[in-house]
Amino acid sequence: MSRFTGWALDRGEREALLRRFPPRYAHAVADHVTLAFKPSHPKLPTETHGEIVGEADDRRGVQAMVVRIGGTTDRPDGSTYHVTWSLADGRRAKESNDVIRERGWLAFPEPVPIALEPRLFAEPR
Protein backbone atom coordinates (compact mmCIF):
# COMPACT_ATOMS: atom_id res chain seq x y z
CA MET A 1 0.00 0.00 0.00
CA SER A 2 1.20 3.52 -0.74
CA ARG A 3 2.03 5.66 2.22
CA PHE A 4 1.64 8.79 0.11
CA THR A 5 1.60 10.02 -3.47
CA GLY A 6 3.30 13.08 -4.84
CA TRP A 7 6.51 14.15 -6.49
CA ALA A 8 10.20 13.65 -5.80
CA LEU A 9 12.49 16.57 -6.44
CA ASP A 10 14.67 15.98 -9.45
CA ARG A 11 18.00 14.74 -8.05
CA GLY A 12 19.90 16.69 -10.70
CA GLU A 13 18.29 19.95 -9.54
CA ARG A 14 18.33 19.29 -5.81
CA GLU A 15 21.92 20.31 -5.14
CA ALA A 16 21.56 23.54 -7.12
CA LEU A 17 18.35 24.34 -5.21
CA LEU A 18 20.09 23.72 -1.89
CA ARG A 19 22.81 26.17 -2.92
CA ARG A 20 20.22 28.74 -3.99
CA PHE A 21 18.18 28.29 -0.81
CA PRO A 22 20.66 27.29 1.91
CA PRO A 23 19.14 25.11 4.65
CA ARG A 24 18.86 27.04 7.92
CA TYR A 25 18.83 23.98 10.14
CA ALA A 26 21.12 20.99 10.63
CA HIS A 27 19.17 18.44 8.62
CA ALA A 28 18.56 19.25 4.94
CA VAL A 29 15.51 17.34 3.71
CA ALA A 30 14.52 18.82 0.30
CA ASP A 31 13.12 15.52 -0.92
CA HIS A 32 9.49 15.59 -2.11
CA VAL A 33 6.11 17.30 -2.39
CA THR A 34 3.11 15.38 -1.03
CA LEU A 35 -0.13 15.21 -3.02
CA ALA A 36 -2.07 12.80 -0.78
CA PHE A 37 -1.21 10.95 2.42
CA LYS A 38 -2.43 7.34 2.65
CA PRO A 39 -4.64 7.59 -0.44
CA SER A 40 -7.36 4.96 -0.71
CA HIS A 41 -6.81 4.58 -4.48
CA PRO A 42 -3.24 5.70 -5.14
CA LYS A 43 -2.29 6.79 -8.63
CA LEU A 44 0.56 8.81 -10.02
CA PRO A 45 0.00 12.53 -10.48
CA THR A 46 0.44 13.78 -14.03
CA GLU A 47 2.23 17.11 -13.50
CA THR A 48 5.99 17.07 -13.99
CA HIS A 49 6.83 20.71 -13.26
CA GLY A 50 6.17 23.18 -10.50
CA GLU A 51 7.53 26.38 -9.04
CA ILE A 52 8.95 27.29 -5.67
CA VAL A 53 6.98 30.43 -4.85
CA GLY A 54 7.71 31.12 -1.20
CA GLU A 55 9.04 30.04 2.15
CA ALA A 56 7.81 29.30 5.65
CA ASP A 57 10.11 29.21 8.68
CA ASP A 58 9.10 29.12 12.32
CA ARG A 59 12.63 30.23 13.38
CA ARG A 60 12.65 27.30 15.80
CA GLY A 61 13.70 24.50 13.49
CA VAL A 62 11.30 24.02 10.57
CA GLN A 63 11.99 25.52 7.14
CA ALA A 64 9.75 24.72 4.14
CA MET A 65 9.52 25.92 0.54
CA VAL A 66 6.01 26.51 -0.79
CA VAL A 67 5.40 25.01 -4.24
CA ARG A 68 2.86 25.87 -6.92
CA ILE A 69 1.75 22.94 -9.07
CA GLY A 70 -0.82 23.21 -11.83
CA GLY A 71 -1.34 26.88 -11.03
CA THR A 72 -2.10 26.45 -7.32
CA THR A 73 -0.40 26.05 -3.96
CA ASP A 74 -3.54 24.43 -2.50
CA ARG A 75 -3.47 20.67 -1.99
CA PRO A 76 -6.78 18.83 -2.43
CA ASP A 77 -6.88 18.14 1.34
CA GLY A 78 -6.85 21.87 2.11
CA SER A 79 -3.19 22.14 3.08
CA THR A 80 -0.42 23.75 1.03
CA TYR A 81 1.98 22.12 -1.44
CA HIS A 82 5.48 22.40 0.01
CA VAL A 83 8.89 20.80 0.36
CA THR A 84 10.21 20.41 3.89
CA TRP A 85 13.57 22.06 3.36
CA SER A 86 15.45 21.70 6.62
CA LEU A 87 14.88 20.64 10.22
CA ALA A 88 16.60 21.14 13.55
CA ASP A 89 17.23 18.19 15.85
CA GLY A 90 14.00 16.86 17.29
CA ARG A 91 11.75 18.36 14.61
CA ARG A 92 9.79 16.30 12.08
CA ALA A 93 8.91 16.91 8.43
CA LYS A 94 5.17 16.70 9.06
CA GLU A 95 5.49 19.84 11.21
CA SER A 96 5.87 21.87 8.00
CA ASN A 97 2.10 21.61 7.52
CA ASP A 98 1.50 23.17 10.96
CA VAL A 99 4.03 25.96 10.42
CA ILE A 100 2.47 26.95 7.08
CA ARG A 101 -1.08 26.77 8.45
CA GLU A 102 -0.33 28.67 11.68
CA ARG A 103 2.25 31.21 10.50
CA GLY A 104 1.62 31.52 6.76
CA TRP A 105 4.42 31.92 4.25
CA LEU A 106 6.35 34.67 2.49
CA ALA A 107 6.13 34.87 -1.30
CA PHE A 108 9.32 35.19 -3.33
CA PRO A 109 9.53 38.06 -5.86
CA GLU A 110 9.92 35.56 -8.71
CA PRO A 111 8.92 31.87 -8.87
CA VAL A 112 11.70 29.31 -9.32
CA PRO A 113 10.78 26.55 -11.82
CA ILE A 114 11.47 22.99 -10.70
CA ALA A 115 11.18 19.55 -12.28
CA LEU A 116 9.02 17.07 -10.38
CA GLU A 117 9.05 13.28 -10.66
CA PRO A 118 5.61 11.71 -10.00
CA ARG A 119 5.99 8.97 -7.36
CA LEU A 120 4.11 6.55 -5.18
CA PHE A 121 6.00 6.39 -1.90
CA ALA A 122 5.74 3.00 -0.23
CA GLU A 123 5.23 2.25 3.43
CA PRO A 124 8.66 1.73 4.98
CA ARG A 125 9.41 -1.83 6.10
DOZA-787406 format. One record per residue (C-alpha): residue number from 0; chain; x, y, z. Coordinates in steps of 0.25 Angstrom, whole numbers, padded with zeros to 4 digits. Each point is the difference from the previous one (the first is absolute). Layout:
N
[NUM,'A',[X,Y,Z]]
...
***
This chain:
125
[0,'A',[0000,0000,0000]]
[1,'A',[0005,0014,-0003]]
[2,'A',[0003,0009,0012]]
[3,'A',[-0001,0012,-0009]]
[4,'A',[-0001,0005,-0014]]
[5,'A',[0007,0012,-0005]]
[6,'A',[0013,0005,-0007]]
[7,'A',[0015,-0002,0003]]
[8,'A',[0009,0011,-0003]]
[9,'A',[0009,-0002,-0012]]
[10,'A',[0013,-0005,0006]]
[11,'A',[0008,0008,-0011]]
[12,'A',[-0007,0013,0005]]
[13,'A',[0000,-0003,0015]]
[14,'A',[0015,0004,0002]]
[15,'A',[-0002,0013,-0007]]
[16,'A',[-0013,0003,0007]]
[17,'A',[0007,-0002,0013]]
[18,'A',[0011,0010,-0004]]
[19,'A',[-0010,0010,-0004]]
[20,'A',[-0008,-0002,0013]]
[21,'A',[0010,-0004,0011]]
[22,'A',[-0006,-0009,0011]]
[23,'A',[-0002,0008,0013]]
[24,'A',[0000,-0012,0009]]
[25,'A',[0009,-0012,0002]]
[26,'A',[-0007,-0010,-0009]]
[27,'A',[-0003,0003,-0014]]
[28,'A',[-0012,-0008,-0005]]
[29,'A',[-0004,0006,-0014]]
[30,'A',[-0006,-0013,-0005]]
[31,'A',[-0014,0000,-0004]]
[32,'A',[-0014,0007,-0002]]
[33,'A',[-0012,-0007,0006]]
[34,'A',[-0013,-0001,-0008]]
[35,'A',[-0007,-0010,0009]]
[36,'A',[0003,-0007,0013]]
[37,'A',[-0005,-0015,0001]]
[38,'A',[-0009,0001,-0013]]
[39,'A',[-0010,-0010,-0001]]
[40,'A',[0002,-0002,-0015]]
[41,'A',[0014,0005,-0003]]
[42,'A',[0004,0004,-0014]]
[43,'A',[0011,0008,-0005]]
[44,'A',[-0002,0015,-0002]]
[45,'A',[0002,0005,-0014]]
[46,'A',[0007,0013,0002]]
[47,'A',[0015,0000,-0002]]
[48,'A',[0003,0015,0003]]
[49,'A',[-0002,0010,0011]]
[50,'A',[0005,0013,0006]]
[51,'A',[0006,0003,0013]]
[52,'A',[-0008,0013,0004]]
[53,'A',[0003,0002,0014]]
[54,'A',[0005,-0004,0014]]
[55,'A',[-0005,-0003,0014]]
[56,'A',[0009,0000,0012]]
[57,'A',[-0004,-0001,0014]]
[58,'A',[0015,0005,0005]]
[59,'A',[0000,-0012,0009]]
[60,'A',[0004,-0011,-0009]]
[61,'A',[-0010,-0002,-0012]]
[62,'A',[0003,0006,-0013]]
[63,'A',[-0009,-0003,-0012]]
[64,'A',[-0001,0005,-0015]]
[65,'A',[-0014,0002,-0005]]
[66,'A',[-0002,-0006,-0014]]
[67,'A',[-0011,0003,-0011]]
[68,'A',[-0004,-0011,-0008]]
[69,'A',[-0010,0001,-0011]]
[70,'A',[-0002,0015,0003]]
[71,'A',[-0003,-0002,0015]]
[72,'A',[0006,-0002,0013]]
[73,'A',[-0012,-0006,0006]]
[74,'A',[0000,-0015,0002]]
[75,'A',[-0013,-0008,-0002]]
[76,'A',[-0001,-0002,0015]]
[77,'A',[0001,0014,0003]]
[78,'A',[0014,0002,0004]]
[79,'A',[0011,0006,-0008]]
[80,'A',[0010,-0007,-0010]]
[81,'A',[0014,0002,0006]]
[82,'A',[0014,-0007,0001]]
[83,'A',[0005,-0001,0015]]
[84,'A',[0013,0006,-0003]]
[85,'A',[0008,-0001,0013]]
[86,'A',[-0002,-0004,0015]]
[87,'A',[0006,0002,0013]]
[88,'A',[0003,-0012,0009]]
[89,'A',[-0013,-0006,0006]]
[90,'A',[-0009,0006,-0011]]
[91,'A',[-0008,-0008,-0010]]
[92,'A',[-0003,0003,-0014]]
[93,'A',[-0015,-0001,0002]]
[94,'A',[0001,0012,0009]]
[95,'A',[0001,0008,-0013]]
[96,'A',[-0015,-0001,-0002]]
[97,'A',[-0002,0007,0014]]
[98,'A',[0010,0011,-0002]]
[99,'A',[-0006,0004,-0014]]
[100,'A',[-0014,-0001,0006]]
[101,'A',[0003,0008,0013]]
[102,'A',[0010,0010,-0005]]
[103,'A',[-0003,0001,-0015]]
[104,'A',[0012,0002,-0010]]
[105,'A',[0007,0011,-0007]]
[106,'A',[0000,0000,-0015]]
[107,'A',[0012,0002,-0008]]
[108,'A',[0001,0011,-0010]]
[109,'A',[0002,-0010,-0012]]
[110,'A',[-0004,-0015,0000]]
[111,'A',[0011,-0010,-0002]]
[112,'A',[-0004,-0011,-0010]]
[113,'A',[0003,-0014,0004]]
[114,'A',[-0001,-0014,-0006]]
[115,'A',[-0009,-0010,0007]]
[116,'A',[0000,-0015,-0001]]
[117,'A',[-0014,-0006,0003]]
[118,'A',[0002,-0011,0011]]
[119,'A',[-0008,-0010,0008]]
[120,'A',[0008,0000,0013]]
[121,'A',[-0001,-0014,0007]]
[122,'A',[-0002,-0003,0015]]
[123,'A',[0014,-0002,0006]]
[124,'A',[0003,-0014,0004]]
***
